[in-house]
Amino acid sequence: MSDILGYIAMATGIVAAILVSANIGRRITGWAFVVFTVSSILWVAVGGLEGEPPLVIQNVVLTGVNVFGIYRWLIRKAPA
């Protein structure tokens, strides 16, 4: 099960990174952070299943960073 979750986490992380780096627009970047959040949550699950505390800690922090990205790009109004 952790192998499948790991591959999904990897794929969502790659897609999100491509979307953020493409800088297509505010909404797309915001949704990329949603995808990044899914990826980091999946990595927390994989780390927990595999007994990898460093992976869990890193991705708990990245989940917080991604939630901030969601707020910044999808929720907060664009600066004038």
Buried (B, 14 or more C-beta within 10 A) or exposed (E): EBEEBBEBBBEBBEBBBEBBEEEEEEEEBBBBBBBBBBBBBBBBBBBBBEEBEEBBEBBBEBBEEBBEBBEBBBEEEEEE
